Amino acid sequence: MQSNTYNLQSRVQSLEWTQSDIFSKTRTIESQFDETLLHIVGRIATLENTQSGMNGSAHKPQAEIATVEQKVAATQSNTHNLQSRFQSKGGNANGFQIKNNNHRVTSRYDTRTDIPAPTKHRYVWGFISVFIKFVTERRI
């Protein structure tokens, strides 16, 4: 009977060690699970922030396009203003000169009435484009 008792005590002791080992391994697995869960939650937050940033960036080109469109509209307005001012000067001068920092740009146009209107417009637009190019190059 003593042998049986000793044998049973030995088995109980072995089971207790096994149980302790299982509890230890379970705690380790739970800890790893918690760490993995925190890592996944952090990655999800990072991805959500990235997506939010990308959504904000998607609107950026639209804003840049709108800015460029405004600049084009302003340039067209300035061009029409220059054309109006140029035509209001009588359109019969022999030339037009601009002096700036010892540089001189001169463009001549022909105002004879026998020149067809489209050709006159080409002369005027040629002058305006030279003028605009000169002014923009000097500002840089």
PABAMAR-485693 format. One record per residue: residue number from 1; residue in three letters; x, y, z of N, C-alpha, C in turn. Coordinates in nm, 3 decimals, padded with zeros to 5 digits. Example, Ala and Ser with C-alpha at 12.3 -4.5 7.8 and 13.67 -1.06 7.14 Angstrom:
BEGIN
<node bake="1" lolo="Ala" n_u="01.319" n_v="-00.569" n_w="00.780" ca_u="01.230" ca_v="-00.450" ca_w="00.780" c_u="01.320" c_v="-00.330" c_w="00.780"/>
<node bake="2" lolo="Ser" n_u="01.285" n_v="-00.225" n_w="00.708" ca_u="01.367" ca_v="-00.106" ca_w="00.714" c_u="01.290" c_v="00.003" c_w="00.787"/>
REM end
This chain:
BEGIN
<node bake="1" lolo="Met" n_u="00.081" n_v="-00.117" n_w="00.000" ca_u="00.000" ca_v="00.000" ca_w="00.000" c_u="00.087" c_v="00.126" c_w="00.000"/>
<node bake="2" lolo="Gln" n_u="00.192" n_v="00.117" n_w="00.069" ca_u="00.285" ca_v="00.228" ca_w="00.072" c_u="00.340" c_v="00.255" c_w="-00.068"/>
<node bake="3" lolo="Ser" n_u="00.362" n_v="00.154" n_w="-00.140" ca_u="00.412" ca_v="00.166" ca_w="-00.276" c_u="00.308" c_v="00.235" c_w="-00.364"/>
<node bake="4" lolo="Asn" n_u="00.182" n_v="00.196" n_w="-00.345" ca_u="00.075" ca_v="00.261" ca_w="-00.420" c_u="00.065" c_v="00.409" c_w="-00.383"/>
<node bake="5" lolo="Thr" n_u="00.075" n_v="00.437" n_w="-00.258" ca_u="00.068" ca_v="00.574" ca_w="-00.211" c_u="00.183" c_v="00.655" c_w="-00.269"/>
<node bake="6" lolo="Tyr" n_u="00.301" n_v="00.597" n_w="-00.263" ca_u="00.417" ca_v="00.667" ca_w="-00.319" c_u="00.399" c_v="00.687" c_w="-00.469"/>
<node bake="7" lolo="Asn" n_u="00.351" n_v="00.587" n_w="-00.536" ca_u="00.328" ca_v="00.594" ca_w="-00.680" c_u="00.224" c_v="00.701" c_w="-00.711"/>
<node bake="8" lolo="Leu" n_u="00.116" n_v="00.706" n_w="-00.635" ca_u="00.012" ca_v="00.807" ca_w="-00.657" c_u="00.064" c_v="00.947" c_w="-00.627"/>
<node bake="9" lolo="Gln" n_u="00.141" n_v="00.960" n_w="-00.520" ca_u="00.198" ca_v="01.091" ca_w="-00.487" c_u="00.292" c_v="01.137" c_w="-00.599"/>
<node bake="10" lolo="Ser" n_u="00.367" n_v="01.045" n_w="-00.652" ca_u="00.459" ca_v="01.077" ca_w="-00.761" c_u="00.382" c_v="01.123" c_w="-00.885"/>
<node bake="11" lolo="Arg" n_u="00.273" n_v="01.055" n_w="-00.914" ca_u="00.192" ca_v="01.092" ca_w="-01.030" c_u="00.125" c_v="01.228" c_w="-01.008"/>
<node bake="12" lolo="Val" n_u="00.077" n_v="01.250" n_w="-00.886" ca_u="00.014" ca_v="01.379" ca_w="-00.854" c_u="00.118" c_v="01.490" c_w="-00.869"/>
<node bake="13" lolo="Gln" n_u="00.237" n_v="01.466" n_w="-00.817" ca_u="00.345" ca_v="01.566" ca_w="-00.829" c_u="00.377" c_v="01.592" c_w="-00.976"/>
<node bake="14" lolo="Ser" n_u="00.383" n_v="01.489" n_w="-01.056" ca_u="00.411" ca_v="01.503" ca_w="-01.198" c_u="00.300" c_v="01.583" c_w="-01.267"/>
<node bake="15" lolo="Leu" n_u="00.175" n_v="01.554" n_w="-01.232" ca_u="00.062" ca_v="01.628" ca_w="-01.289" c_u="00.065" c_v="01.775" c_w="-01.246"/>
<node bake="16" lolo="Glu" n_u="00.102" n_v="01.801" n_w="-01.123" ca_u="00.112" ca_v="01.940" ca_w="-01.077" c_u="00.219" c_v="02.015" c_w="-01.155"/>
<node bake="17" lolo="Trp" n_u="00.332" n_v="01.949" n_w="-01.179" ca_u="00.438" ca_v="02.014" ca_w="-01.259" c_u="00.390" c_v="02.039" c_w="-01.403"/>
<node bake="18" lolo="Thr" n_u="00.321" n_v="01.939" n_w="-01.457" ca_u="00.268" ca_v="01.954" ca_w="-01.592" c_u="00.167" c_v="02.069" c_w="-01.596"/>
<node bake="19" lolo="Gln" n_u="00.080" n_v="02.075" n_w="-01.494" ca_u="-00.018" ca_v="02.183" ca_w="-01.487" c_u="00.053" c_v="02.318" c_w="-01.476"/>
<node bake="20" lolo="Ser" n_u="00.153" n_v="02.327" n_w="-01.394" ca_u="00.229" ca_v="02.451" ca_w="-01.379" c_u="00.296" c_v="02.490" c_w="-01.511"/>
<node bake="21" lolo="Asp" n_u="00.352" n_v="02.391" n_w="-01.579" ca_u="00.416" ca_v="02.416" ca_w="-01.708" c_u="00.313" c_v="02.465" c_w="-01.811"/>
<node bake="22" lolo="Ile" n_u="00.194" n_v="02.403" n_w="-01.810" ca_u="00.088" ca_v="02.445" ca_w="-01.902" c_u="00.043" c_v="02.587" c_w="-01.871"/>
<node bake="23" lolo="Phe" n_u="00.028" n_v="02.621" n_w="-01.743" ca_u="-00.010" ca_v="02.757" ca_w="-01.705" c_u="00.095" c_v="02.857" c_w="-01.751"/>
<node bake="24" lolo="Ser" n_u="00.221" n_v="02.822" n_w="-01.734" ca_u="00.330" ca_v="02.911" ca_w="-01.775" c_u="00.327" c_v="02.933" c_w="-01.926"/>
<node bake="25" lolo="Lys" n_u="00.310" n_v="02.824" n_w="-02.000" ca_u="00.304" ca_v="02.835" ca_w="-02.147" c_u="00.180" c_v="02.913" c_w="-02.190"/>
<node bake="26" lolo="Thr" n_u="00.069" n_v="02.894" n_w="-02.120" ca_u="-00.054" ca_v="02.968" ca_w="-02.152" c_u="-00.033" c_v="03.118" c_w="-02.131"/>
<node bake="27" lolo="Arg" n_u="00.033" n_v="03.154" n_w="-02.019" ca_u="00.062" ca_v="03.296" ca_w="-01.994" c_u="00.154" c_v="03.353" c_w="-02.102"/>
<node bake="28" lolo="Thr" n_u="00.252" n_v="03.277" n_w="-02.145" ca_u="00.342" ca_v="03.321" ca_w="-02.251" c_u="00.265" c_v="03.344" c_w="-02.381"/>
<node bake="29" lolo="Ile" n_u="00.178" n_v="03.250" n_w="-02.415" ca_u="00.097" ca_v="03.264" ca_w="-02.538" c_u="00.004" c_v="03.384" c_w="-02.526"/>
<node bake="30" lolo="Glu" n_u="-00.059" n_v="03.403" n_w="-02.410" ca_u="-00.148" ca_v="03.519" ca_w="-02.391" c_u="-00.070" c_v="03.649" c_w="-02.403"/>
<node bake="31" lolo="Ser" n_u="00.051" n_v="03.652" n_w="-02.350" ca_u="00.135" ca_v="03.772" ca_w="-02.359" c_u="00.172" c_v="03.800" c_w="-02.505"/>
<node bake="32" lolo="Gln" n_u="00.210" n_v="03.695" n_w="-02.578" ca_u="00.243" ca_v="03.712" ca_w="-02.719" c_u="00.121" c_v="03.758" c_w="-02.798"/>
<node bake="33" lolo="Phe" n_u="00.004" n_v="03.703" n_w="-02.763" ca_u="-00.120" ca_v="03.744" ca_w="-02.828" c_u="-00.147" c_v="03.892" c_w="-02.804"/>
<node bake="34" lolo="Asp" n_u="-00.132" n_v="03.936" n_w="-02.678" ca_u="-00.154" ca_v="04.077" ca_w="-02.645" c_u="-00.058" c_v="04.167" c_w="-02.722"/>
<node bake="35" lolo="Glu" n_u="00.070" n_v="04.127" n_w="-02.729" ca_u="00.168" ca_v="04.207" ca_w="-02.803" c_u="00.132" c_v="04.213" c_w="-02.951"/>
<node bake="36" lolo="Thr" n_u="00.093" n_v="04.098" n_w="-03.007" ca_u="00.054" ca_v="04.093" ca_w="-03.149" c_u="-00.069" c_v="04.179" c_w="-03.173"/>
<node bake="37" lolo="Leu" n_u="-00.165" n_v="04.171" n_w="-03.082" ca_u="-00.287" ca_v="04.251" ca_w="-03.095" c_u="-00.254" c_v="04.401" c_w="-03.092"/>
<node bake="38" lolo="Leu" n_u="-00.169" n_v="04.443" n_w="-02.999" ca_u="-00.128" ca_v="04.584" ca_w="-02.993" c_u="-00.055" c_v="04.625" c_w="-03.120"/>
<node bake="39" lolo="His" n_u="00.030" n_v="04.537" n_w="-03.171" ca_u="00.102" ca_v="04.566" ca_w="-03.295" c_u="00.004" c_v="04.583" c_w="-03.412"/>
<node bake="40" lolo="Ile" n_u="-00.094" n_v="04.493" n_w="-03.420" ca_u="-00.193" ca_v="04.501" ca_w="-03.528" c_u="-00.276" c_v="04.628" c_w="-03.516"/>
<node bake="41" lolo="Val" n_u="-00.318" n_v="04.662" n_w="-03.395" ca_u="-00.396" ca_v="04.785" ca_w="-03.374" c_u="-00.312" c_v="04.907" c_w="-03.415"/>
<node bake="42" lolo="Gly" n_u="-00.184" n_v="04.906" n_w="-03.380" ca_u="-00.095" ca_v="05.016" ca_w="-03.420" c_u="-00.081" c_v="05.025" c_w="-03.571"/>
<node bake="43" lolo="Arg" n_u="-00.067" n_v="04.911" n_w="-03.638" ca_u="-00.056" ca_v="04.910" ca_w="-03.785" c_u="-00.184" c_v="04.961" c_w="-03.850"/>
<node bake="44" lolo="Ile" n_u="-00.299" n_v="04.920" n_w="-03.794" ca_u="-00.427" ca_v="04.968" ca_w="-03.848" c_u="-00.435" c_v="05.119" c_w="-03.835"/>
<node bake="45" lolo="Ala" n_u="-00.396" n_v="05.173" n_w="-03.721" ca_u="-00.398" ca_v="05.318" ca_w="-03.701" c_u="-00.304" c_v="05.386" c_w="-03.801"/>
<node bake="46" lolo="Thr" n_u="-00.186" n_v="05.328" n_w="-03.822" ca_u="-00.091" ca_v="05.385" ca_w="-03.918" c_u="-00.150" c_v="05.383" c_w="-04.059"/>
<node bake="47" lolo="Leu" n_u="-00.211" n_v="05.272" n_w="-04.097" ca_u="-00.273" ca_v="05.262" ca_w="-04.230" c_u="-00.388" c_v="05.361" c_w="-04.245"/>
<node bake="48" lolo="Glu" n_u="-00.467" n_v="05.379" n_w="-04.140" ca_u="-00.577" ca_v="05.476" ca_w="-04.147" c_u="-00.522" c_v="05.617" c_w="-04.163"/>
<node bake="49" lolo="Asn" n_u="-00.415" n_v="05.650" n_w="-04.091" ca_u="-00.352" ca_v="05.782" ca_w="-04.106" c_u="-00.296" c_v="05.800" c_w="-04.246"/>
<node bake="50" lolo="Thr" n_u="-00.233" n_v="05.694" n_w="-04.298" ca_u="-00.179" ca_v="05.701" ca_w="-04.434" c_u="-00.290" c_v="05.723" c_w="-04.535"/>
<node bake="51" lolo="Gln" n_u="-00.399" n_v="05.649" n_w="-04.519" ca_u="-00.512" ca_v="05.665" ca_w="-04.609" c_u="-00.570" c_v="05.805" c_w="-04.599"/>
<node bake="52" lolo="Ser" n_u="-00.581" n_v="05.856" n_w="-04.479" ca_u="-00.632" ca_v="05.992" ca_w="-04.459" c_u="-00.541" c_v="06.093" c_w="-04.528"/>
<node bake="53" lolo="Gly" n_u="-00.409" n_v="06.074" n_w="-04.513" ca_u="-00.314" ca_v="06.162" ca_w="-04.579" c_u="-00.323" c_v="06.154" c_w="-04.729"/>
<node bake="54" lolo="Met" n_u="-00.345" n_v="06.032" n_w="-04.780" ca_u="-00.357" ca_v="06.015" ca_w="-04.925" c_u="-00.485" c_v="06.081" c_w="-04.976"/>
<node bake="55" lolo="Asn" n_u="-00.591" n_v="06.071" n_w="-04.899" ca_u="-00.716" ca_v="06.138" ca_w="-04.938" c_u="-00.696" c_v="06.289" c_w="-04.942"/>
<node bake="56" lolo="Gly" n_u="-00.621" n_v="06.342" n_w="-04.845" ca_u="-00.591" ca_v="06.485" ca_w="-04.845" c_u="-00.503" c_v="06.523" c_w="-04.963"/>
<node bake="57" lolo="Ser" n_u="-00.408" n_v="06.435" n_w="-04.998" ca_u="-00.320" ca_v="06.461" ca_w="-05.111" c_u="-00.395" c_v="06.456" c_w="-05.243"/>
<node bake="58" lolo="Ala" n_u="-00.502" n_v="06.378" n_w="-05.248" ca_u="-00.580" ca_v="06.369" ca_w="-05.371" c_u="-00.643" c_v="06.503" c_w="-05.405"/>
<node bake="59" lolo="His" n_u="-00.673" n_v="06.584" n_w="-05.304" ca_u="-00.733" ca_v="06.715" ca_w="-05.329" c_u="-00.628" c_v="06.819" c_w="-05.367"/>
<node bake="60" lolo="Lys" n_u="-00.503" n_v="06.791" n_w="-05.337" ca_u="-00.396" ca_v="06.886" ca_w="-05.364" c_u="-00.383" c_v="06.919" c_w="-05.513"/>
<node bake="61" lolo="Pro" n_u="-00.379" n_v="06.819" n_w="-05.604" ca_u="-00.370" ca_v="06.852" ca_w="-05.746" c_u="-00.488" c_v="06.936" c_w="-05.793"/>
<node bake="62" lolo="Gln" n_u="-00.607" n_v="06.909" n_w="-05.739" ca_u="-00.723" ca_v="06.989" ca_w="-05.778" c_u="-00.704" c_v="07.135" c_w="-05.739"/>
<node bake="63" lolo="Ala" n_u="-00.649" n_v="07.157" n_w="-05.620" ca_u="-00.623" ca_v="07.295" ca_w="-05.576" c_u="-00.517" c_v="07.360" c_w="-05.663"/>
<node bake="64" lolo="Glu" n_u="-00.413" n_v="07.282" n_w="-05.700" ca_u="-00.309" ca_v="07.337" ca_w="-05.787" c_u="-00.365" c_v="07.369" c_w="-05.925"/>
<node bake="65" lolo="Ile" n_u="-00.453" n_v="07.283" n_w="-05.977" ca_u="-00.515" ca_v="07.309" ca_w="-06.107" c_u="-00.598" c_v="07.437" c_w="-06.099"/>
<node bake="66" lolo="Ala" n_u="-00.673" n_v="07.453" n_w="-05.991" ca_u="-00.754" ca_v="07.575" ca_w="-05.975" c_u="-00.665" c_v="07.699" c_w="-05.970"/>
<node bake="67" lolo="Thr" n_u="-00.551" n_v="07.688" n_w="-05.902" ca_u="-00.458" ca_v="07.801" ca_w="-05.894" c_u="-00.404" c_v="07.836" c_w="-06.032"/>
<node bake="68" lolo="Val" n_u="-00.365" n_v="07.733" n_w="-06.108" ca_u="-00.313" ca_v="07.756" ca_w="-06.243" c_u="-00.422" c_v="07.817" c_w="-06.331"/>
<node bake="69" lolo="Glu" n_u="-00.545" n_v="07.767" n_w="-06.317" ca_u="-00.655" ca_v="07.824" ca_w="-06.396" c_u="-00.676" c_v="07.971" c_w="-06.362"/>
<node bake="70" lolo="Gln" n_u="-00.664" n_v="08.007" n_w="-06.235" ca_u="-00.678" ca_v="08.147" ca_w="-06.195" c_u="-00.566" c_v="08.231" c_w="-06.257"/>
<node bake="71" lolo="Lys" n_u="-00.444" n_v="08.176" n_w="-06.256" ca_u="-00.332" ca_v="08.250" ca_w="-06.314" c_u="-00.350" c_v="08.267" c_w="-06.465"/>
<node bake="72" lolo="Val" n_u="-00.400" n_v="08.162" n_w="-06.531" ca_u="-00.424" ca_v="08.171" ca_w="-06.676" c_u="-00.530" c_v="08.277" c_w="-06.702"/>
<node bake="73" lolo="Ala" n_u="-00.637" n_v="08.277" n_w="-06.622" ca_u="-00.743" ca_v="08.377" ca_w="-06.640" c_u="-00.688" c_v="08.518" c_w="-06.618"/>
<node bake="74" lolo="Ala" n_u="-00.603" n_v="08.535" n_w="-06.517" ca_u="-00.544" ca_v="08.666" ca_w="-06.491" c_u="-00.454" c_v="08.708" c_w="-06.606"/>
<node bake="75" lolo="Thr" n_u="-00.377" n_v="08.613" n_w="-06.659" ca_u="-00.288" ca_v="08.644" ca_w="-06.772" c_u="-00.370" c_v="08.681" c_w="-06.895"/>
<node bake="76" lolo="Gln" n_u="-00.479" n_v="08.608" n_w="-06.920" ca_u="-00.565" ca_v="08.641" ca_w="-07.033" c_u="-00.626" c_v="08.780" c_w="-07.015"/>
<node bake="77" lolo="Ser" n_u="-00.668" n_v="08.809" n_w="-06.892" ca_u="-00.724" ca_v="08.941" ca_w="-06.865" c_u="-00.620" c_v="09.050" c_w="-06.889"/>
<node bake="78" lolo="Asn" n_u="-00.499" n_v="09.026" n_w="-06.839" ca_u="-00.392" ca_v="09.124" ca_w="-06.861" c_u="-00.361" c_v="09.139" c_w="-07.009"/>
<node bake="79" lolo="Thr" n_u="-00.363" n_v="09.028" n_w="-07.083" ca_u="-00.336" ca_v="09.034" ca_w="-07.227" c_u="-00.443" c_v="09.117" c_w="-07.296"/>
<node bake="80" lolo="His" n_u="-00.570" n_v="09.092" n_w="-07.261" ca_u="-00.678" ca_v="09.170" ca_w="-07.322" c_u="-00.668" c_v="09.317" c_w="-07.282"/>
<node bake="81" lolo="Asn" n_u="-00.628" n_v="09.343" n_w="-07.158" ca_u="-00.610" ca_v="09.480" ca_w="-07.112" c_u="-00.499" c_v="09.548" c_w="-07.193"/>
<node bake="82" lolo="Leu" n_u="-00.388" n_v="09.476" n_w="-07.210" ca_u="-00.279" ca_v="09.533" ca_w="-07.290" c_u="-00.323" c_v="09.558" c_w="-07.433"/>
<node bake="83" lolo="Gln" n_u="-00.399" n_v="09.463" n_w="-07.488" ca_u="-00.447" ca_v="09.481" ca_w="-07.625" c_u="-00.538" c_v="09.603" c_w="-07.634"/>
<node bake="84" lolo="Ser" n_u="-00.626" n_v="09.619" n_w="-07.537" ca_u="-00.716" ca_v="09.735" ca_w="-07.536" c_u="-00.637" c_v="09.865" c_w="-07.526"/>
<node bake="85" lolo="Arg" n_u="-00.540" n_v="09.866" n_w="-07.435" ca_u="-00.459" ca_v="09.987" ca_w="-07.418" c_u="-00.381" c_v="10.016" c_w="-07.545"/>
<node bake="86" lolo="Phe" n_u="-00.331" n_v="09.912" n_w="-07.606" ca_u="-00.254" ca_v="09.928" ca_w="-07.729" c_u="-00.342" c_v="09.984" c_w="-07.839"/>
<node bake="87" lolo="Gln" n_u="-00.464" n_v="09.930" n_w="-07.852" ca_u="-00.555" ca_v="09.977" ca_w="-07.955" c_u="-00.604" c_v="10.118" c_w="-07.924"/>
<node bake="88" lolo="Ser" n_u="-00.617" n_v="10.151" n_w="-07.794" ca_u="-00.664" ca_v="10.284" ca_w="-07.758" c_u="-00.560" c_v="10.391" c_w="-07.788"/>
<node bake="89" lolo="Lys" n_u="-00.435" n_v="10.349" n_w="-07.805" ca_u="-00.330" ca_v="10.445" ca_w="-07.840" c_u="-00.344" c_v="10.490" c_w="-07.985"/>
<node bake="90" lolo="Gly" n_u="-00.441" n_v="10.437" n_w="-08.055" ca_u="-00.464" ca_v="10.480" ca_w="-08.192" c_u="-00.428" c_v="10.373" c_w="-08.292"/>
<node bake="91" lolo="Gly" n_u="-00.342" n_v="10.285" n_w="-08.257" ca_u="-00.304" ca_v="10.178" ca_w="-08.347" c_u="-00.238" c_v="10.227" c_w="-08.474"/>
<node bake="92" lolo="Asn" n_u="-00.189" n_v="10.352" n_w="-08.476" ca_u="-00.128" ca_v="10.403" ca_w="-08.598" c_u="00.014" c_v="10.452" c_w="-08.574"/>
<node bake="93" lolo="Ala" n_u="00.072" n_v="10.416" n_w="-08.462" ca_u="00.210" ca_v="10.457" ca_w="-08.437" c_u="00.302" c_v="10.373" c_w="-08.524"/>
<node bake="94" lolo="Asn" n_u="00.421" n_v="10.423" n_w="-08.546" ca_u="00.516" ca_v="10.350" ca_w="-08.629" c_u="00.589" c_v="10.241" c_w="-08.552"/>
<node bake="95" lolo="Gly" n_u="00.578" n_v="10.243" n_w="-08.424" ca_u="00.645" ca_v="10.141" ca_w="-08.345" c_u="00.617" c_v="10.162" c_w="-08.198"/>
<node bake="96" lolo="Phe" n_u="00.668" n_v="10.074" n_w="-08.119" ca_u="00.647" ca_v="10.082" ca_w="-07.975" c_u="00.776" c_v="10.041" c_w="-07.908"/>
<node bake="97" lolo="Gln" n_u="00.824" n_v="10.122" n_w="-07.815" ca_u="00.952" ca_v="10.092" ca_w="-07.750" c_u="00.934" c_v="10.082" c_w="-07.600"/>
<node bake="98" lolo="Ile" n_u="01.013" n_v="09.993" n_w="-07.541" ca_u="01.018" ca_v="09.979" ca_w="-07.395" c_u="01.164" c_v="09.985" c_w="-07.356"/>
<node bake="99" lolo="Lys" n_u="01.196" n_v="10.068" n_w="-07.257" ca_u="01.333" ca_v="10.074" ca_w="-07.207" c_u="01.333" c_v="10.026" c_w="-07.064"/>
<node bake="100" lolo="Asn" n_u="01.424" n_v="09.935" n_w="-07.035" ca_u="01.433" ca_v="09.880" ca_w="-06.900" c_u="01.574" c_v="09.831" c_w="-06.880"/>
<node bake="101" lolo="Asn" n_u="01.646" n_v="09.888" n_w="-06.783" ca_u="01.782" ca_v="09.846" ca_w="-06.751" c_u="01.872" c_v="09.839" c_w="-06.876"/>
<node bake="102" lolo="Asn" n_u="01.869" n_v="09.943" n_w="-06.954" ca_u="01.952" ca_v="09.955" ca_w="-07.074" c_u="01.922" c_v="09.849" c_w="-07.180"/>
<node bake="103" lolo="His" n_u="01.810" n_v="09.778" n_w="-07.168" ca_u="01.767" ca_v="09.685" ca_w="-07.272" c_u="01.654" c_v="09.751" c_w="-07.347"/>
<node bake="104" lolo="Arg" n_u="01.652" n_v="09.731" n_w="-07.476" ca_u="01.547" ca_v="09.793" ca_w="-07.554" c_u="01.484" c_v="09.687" c_w="-07.644"/>
<node bake="105" lolo="Val" n_u="01.353" n_v="09.679" n_w="-07.638" ca_u="01.281" ca_v="09.588" ca_w="-07.725" c_u="01.194" c_v="09.674" c_w="-07.816"/>
<node bake="106" lolo="Thr" n_u="01.205" n_v="09.653" n_w="-07.942" ca_u="01.126" ca_v="09.730" ca_w="-08.037" c_u="01.055" c_v="09.633" c_w="-08.129"/>
<node bake="107" lolo="Ser" n_u="00.929" n_v="09.655" n_w="-08.147" ca_u="00.853" ca_v="09.574" ca_w="-08.241" c_u="00.778" c_v="09.670" c_w="-08.331"/>
<node bake="108" lolo="Arg" n_u="00.787" n_v="09.647" n_w="-08.456" ca_u="00.718" ca_v="09.734" ca_w="-08.552" c_u="00.598" c_v="09.659" c_w="-08.609"/>
<node bake="109" lolo="Tyr" n_u="00.495" n_v="09.735" n_w="-08.637" ca_u="00.378" ca_v="09.675" ca_w="-08.699" c_u="00.330" c_v="09.769" c_w="-08.808"/>
<node bake="110" lolo="Asp" n_u="00.263" n_v="09.711" n_w="-08.903" ca_u="00.216" ca_v="09.786" ca_w="-09.018" c_u="00.068" c_v="09.815" c_w="-08.999"/>
<node bake="111" lolo="Thr" n_u="00.031" n_v="09.942" n_w="-09.010" ca_u="-00.109" ca_v="09.980" ca_w="-08.990" c_u="-00.175" c_v="10.021" c_w="-09.121"/>
<node bake="112" lolo="Arg" n_u="-00.113" n_v="09.986" n_w="-09.231" ca_u="-00.175" ca_v="10.022" ca_w="-09.358" c_u="-00.310" c_v="09.954" c_w="-09.372"/>
<node bake="113" lolo="Thr" n_u="-00.403" n_v="10.023" n_w="-09.432" ca_u="-00.539" ca_v="09.971" ca_w="-09.442" c_u="-00.552" c_v="09.861" c_w="-09.547"/>
<node bake="114" lolo="Asp" n_u="-00.453" n_v="09.847" n_w="-09.635" ca_u="-00.465" ca_v="09.744" ca_w="-09.737" c_u="-00.422" c_v="09.606" c_w="-09.686"/>
<node bake="115" lolo="Ile" n_u="-00.373" n_v="09.599" n_w="-09.563" ca_u="-00.336" ca_v="09.470" ca_w="-09.506" c_u="-00.462" c_v="09.407" c_w="-09.447"/>
<node bake="116" lolo="Pro" n_u="-00.489" n_v="09.281" n_w="-09.479" ca_u="-00.609" ca_v="09.217" ca_w="-09.425" c_u="-00.606" c_v="09.212" c_w="-09.272"/>
<node bake="117" lolo="Ala" n_u="-00.724" n_v="09.213" n_w="-09.212" ca_u="-00.736" ca_v="09.216" ca_w="-09.066" c_u="-00.664" c_v="09.100" c_w="-08.998"/>
<node bake="118" lolo="Pro" n_u="-00.674" n_v="08.974" n_w="-09.048" ca_u="-00.602" ca_v="08.866" ca_w="-08.979" c_u="-00.451" c_v="08.889" c_w="-08.973"/>
<node bake="119" lolo="Thr" n_u="-00.396" n_v="08.950" n_w="-09.078" ca_u="-00.252" ca_v="08.978" ca_w="-09.077" c_u="-00.220" c_v="09.085" c_w="-08.974"/>
<node bake="120" lolo="Lys" n_u="-00.304" n_v="09.189" n_w="-08.966" ca_u="-00.283" ca_v="09.293" ca_w="-08.865" c_u="-00.286" c_v="09.232" c_w="-08.725"/>
<node bake="121" lolo="His" n_u="-00.382" n_v="09.143" n_w="-08.703" ca_u="-00.392" ca_v="09.080" ca_w="-08.571" c_u="-00.267" c_v="08.998" c_w="-08.540"/>
<node bake="122" lolo="Arg" n_u="-00.211" n_v="08.935" n_w="-08.642" ca_u="-00.088" ca_v="08.859" ca_w="-08.618" c_u="00.024" c_v="08.954" c_w="-08.576"/>
<node bake="123" lolo="Tyr" n_u="00.032" n_v="09.072" n_w="-08.640" ca_u="00.134" ca_v="09.169" ca_w="-08.601" c_u="00.112" c_v="09.213" c_w="-08.456"/>
<node bake="124" lolo="Val" n_u="-00.013" n_v="09.246" n_w="-08.423" ca_u="-00.044" ca_v="09.294" ca_w="-08.288" c_u="-00.015" c_v="09.184" c_w="-08.186"/>
<node bake="125" lolo="Trp" n_u="-00.061" n_v="09.063" n_w="-08.213" ca_u="-00.037" ca_v="08.953" ca_w="-08.119" c_u="00.111" c_v="08.919" c_w="-08.111"/>
<node bake="126" lolo="Gly" n_u="00.182" n_v="08.935" n_w="-08.222" ca_u="00.327" ca_v="08.914" ca_w="-08.218" c_u="00.393" c_v="09.014" c_w="-08.127"/>
<node bake="127" lolo="Phe" n_u="00.350" n_v="09.140" n_w="-08.138" ca_u="00.405" ca_v="09.242" ca_w="-08.050" c_u="00.373" c_v="09.212" c_w="-07.905"/>
<node bake="128" lolo="Ile" n_u="00.246" n_v="09.177" n_w="-07.879" ca_u="00.205" ca_v="09.151" ca_w="-07.741" c_u="00.282" c_v="09.033" c_w="-07.684"/>
<node bake="129" lolo="Ser" n_u="00.301" n_v="08.927" n_w="-07.763" ca_u="00.374" ca_v="08.811" ca_w="-07.711" c_u="00.519" c_v="08.847" c_w="-07.681"/>
<node bake="130" lolo="Val" n_u="00.582" n_v="08.930" n_w="-07.767" ca_u="00.720" ca_v="08.974" ca_w="-07.740" c_u="00.723" c_v="09.058" c_w="-07.612"/>
<node bake="131" lolo="Phe" n_u="00.625" n_v="09.146" n_w="-07.599" ca_u="00.618" ca_v="09.231" ca_w="-07.481" c_u="00.601" c_v="09.147" c_w="-07.354"/>
<node bake="132" lolo="Ile" n_u="00.508" n_v="09.053" n_w="-07.355" ca_u="00.484" ca_v="08.969" ca_w="-07.237" c_u="00.607" c_v="08.886" c_w="-07.205"/>
<node bake="133" lolo="Lys" n_u="00.670" n_v="08.831" n_w="-07.307" ca_u="00.791" ca_v="08.751" ca_w="-07.285" c_u="00.900" c_v="08.838" c_w="-07.222"/>
<node bake="134" lolo="Phe" n_u="00.917" n_v="08.959" n_w="-07.272" ca_u="01.018" ca_v="09.048" ca_w="-07.218" c_u="00.990" c_v="09.082" c_w="-07.072"/>
<node bake="135" lolo="Val" n_u="00.865" n_v="09.115" n_w="-07.043" ca_u="00.828" ca_v="09.153" ca_w="-06.907" c_u="00.847" c_v="09.036" c_w="-06.811"/>
<node bake="136" lolo="Thr" n_u="00.804" n_v="08.917" n_w="-06.851" ca_u="00.817" ca_v="08.801" ca_w="-06.761" c_u="00.962" c_v="08.762" c_w="-06.742"/>
<node bake="137" lolo="Glu" n_u="01.045" n_v="08.774" n_w="-06.844" ca_u="01.187" ca_v="08.741" ca_w="-06.829" c_u="01.257" c_v="08.841" c_w="-06.738"/>
<node bake="138" lolo="Arg" n_u="01.217" n_v="08.963" n_w="-06.741" ca_u="01.283" ca_v="09.066" ca_w="-06.660" c_u="01.244" c_v="09.052" c_w="-06.513"/>
<node bake="139" lolo="Arg" n_u="01.129" n_v="08.996" n_w="-06.485" ca_u="01.086" ca_v="08.981" ca_w="-06.345" c_u="01.158" c_v="08.868" c_w="-06.275"/>
<node bake="140" lolo="Ile" n_u="01.208" n_v="08.774" n_w="-06.349" ca_u="01.273" ca_v="08.656" ca_w="-06.289" c_u="01.408" c_v="08.688" c_w="-06.240"/>
REM end
